[in-house]
Amino acid sequence: MKKLTENRLVTIVYYSNGAIKTFKGRVYRLNLLEQILSLKDDKQKSFSIRLSGIRHIY
């Protein structure tokens, strides 16, 4: 999990409402208490994903 907090571009494949989606961005927060990974894309738009929905991280 600590590797995710490095400032590098990651691609995450995750489930949302029964559909598989992909997001590319940089991790800016990892909240293990609430099980949420927060990311920002190239346009600095923030996005949060529940850890339980994540299928792959590249």
N, C-alpha and C positions, 0 to 999 in steps of 0.2 A: 504494500500500500504506500509505503514511503516513496517509492520510485515514481508514483503518479504525481506527486507534488513538485517534481522537477519542472522547470519552465521549458517544456518542449511540446511540440505539436503531437496530439494523439487522435486516433480515430476510434470511436466507440460505437459498437453495434449493440442495440438494446431493444427491449420490448416496450411498447407504449400502447395501451388500449387494444392489445391483441395483435398489433402490427409490428413488424421489425423495421426499425429506423436506424439511420447512421448519422453521427455528428462528428465533425472535425473541429478541434479547438485546443485551447490550452487550459489545463487545470489551474484554478485559482483558489479553490477551497475543497477540503475533504473533511466532512463532518461525520465521524464514526458514531457519535452518539445518536444522531438522527438518521444515519445510514444514507447520506446524500452526498453526491459528487457534483460540485459546481464548476462550470467551464465558461470560457469566453471564446467566441469565434473571432475571425479576422477583423470584424467591424466592431469589436468590443461589446457585442450583445451577450448578456449573460444567460445561462441555461443550466438547469439542475436536473439530475437523473438519480433515481433511487438505485442503490447498489444492487438490490435484488433483481432489477430489470436488466442489468448489464449482462451481455452474452460474450462479447469479445472486446479486447482492447489491443490496438496495434500501435 
